[in-house]
């Protein structure tokens, strides 16, 4: 399968196949925030859950739900389809935080393998191909937060000379280095993942020729300001 969009679609489908679909699942939540009808919708067919309830699962803290991990595992395929398509009300960083809080590496092997494959496929497509429905910084917000590591994803970036990947890198670093402080980068729902030190180390190992003059200048200022 050579078409990147087909590969992404296949990865989404493969993840949906292995995700739990227990029809006996009955979620409970804060009665002030959700009606009995909404909880019944969350317990019903995954495909029929309204988009605003999907977004609530990504946005609300785990303490809001009686069994947040079971709820996330059940709805994660649809949540990933929503965020891959451009969000549809589902925040990438928020969803990354929920995956981390749900300790996805301890999920059954078929689920975690399919999920990691999906994340890798999505990231690689975003970096290498046009159009990209989701900006690469948002993709990284989800996958780096969920996996607890930014550098391994940045290391997947193609070598210099790939036109789309070079442009994506320039766009990413304009935001993270020129307009913000690279060493203060925070990812996740509440900025709980402190990724700045990791980013700064990665940047210092990057070929300076891959940086624009503005990026090199901003990084030099940052380097001089560090103890």
Residue pairs with C-beta under 8 A, 6 or more apart in sequence:
1 7
1 10
4 124
4 125
4 128
4 129
5 125
7 121
7 125
8 84
8 118
8 121
8 122
8 125
11 114
11 117
11 118
11 121
11 122
12 77
12 80
12 81
12 84
12 118
14 114
14 117
14 118
15 76
15 77
15 80
15 111
15 114
15 115
15 117
15 118
16 77
17 114
18 108
18 110
18 111
18 114
19 73
19 74
19 76
19 77
19 111
20 70
20 73
20 74
20 111
21 46
21 74
22 74
25 43
25 70
25 71
25 74
26 39
26 43
27 39
27 42
27 43
27 65
27 66
27 67
27 70
27 71
28 39
28 65
28 66
28 67
29 39
29 64
29 65
29 66
30 64
33 56
33 60
33 64
34 53
34 56
38 53
41 48
41 49
41 50
41 53
42 49
42 53
42 57
42 71
42 75
46 74
46 75
46 77
46 78
47 78
49 75
49 78
51 82
51 88
51 89
52 89
54 75
54 78
54 79
54 82
54 88
54 89
54 90
55 82
55 88
55 89
55 90
55 91
57 65
57 71
57 72
57 75
57 79
57 98
58 79
58 90
58 91
58 94
58 95
58 98
59 91
59 94
59 189
62 68
62 69
62 98
62 101
62 102
65 71
68 98
68 101
68 102
69 102
69 103
72 79
72 98
72 99
72 102
73 102
73 107
73 111
76 99
76 115
79 90
79 95
80 95
80 115
80 118
82 88
82 89
82 90
83 90
83 91
83 92
83 95
83 134
83 142
84 122
84 133
84 134
85 133
86 133
86 134
87 134
87 138
91 189
92 134
92 138
92 139
92 141
92 142
93 138
93 141
93 142
93 145
93 187
93 188
93 189
94 188
94 189
95 142
95 146
96 141
96 142
96 143
96 144
96 145
96 146
96 187
96 188
96 189
97 145
97 146
97 188
97 189
97 190
97 192
97 193
98 189
99 115
99 142
99 145
99 146
100 145
100 146
100 147
100 148
100 188
100 193
104 111
104 112
104 115
104 146
105 112
106 112
107 115
116 147
119 142
119 143
119 146
119 147
120 156
122 139
122 143
123 136
123 139
123 140
123 143
123 153
123 156
124 156
125 132
126 132
126 134
126 136
126 139
126 168
127 136
127 156
127 157
127 158
127 164
127 165
127 168
128 158
128 162
128 164
128 165
129 164
130 164
132 168
135 171
136 168
136 171
136 172
137 172
137 175
137 176
140 150
140 153
140 154
140 172
140 187
141 187
141 188
143 153
144 150
144 153
144 187
144 193
144 195
145 187
145 188
145 189
145 193
147 153
148 193
149 198
150 185
150 187
150 195
150 198
150 199
150 202
151 198
151 199
151 201
151 202
154 199
154 202
155 202
157 165
157 169
158 165
160 166
160 207
160 209
160 210
166 210
169 210
170 212
170 215
173 203
173 211
173 212
173 215
174 212
174 214
174 215
176 182
176 185
176 199
177 203
177 211
177 215
177 218
177 219
177 222
178 214
178 215
178 218
181 196
181 222
182 196
182 199
182 200
182 203
182 218
182 219
182 222
183 196
183 197
183 199
183 200
183 222
183 226
184 196
185 194
185 195
185 196
185 199
186 192
186 193
186 194
186 195
186 196
187 193
187 195
200 222
200 226
203 211
203 219
204 219
204 223
208 216
211 219
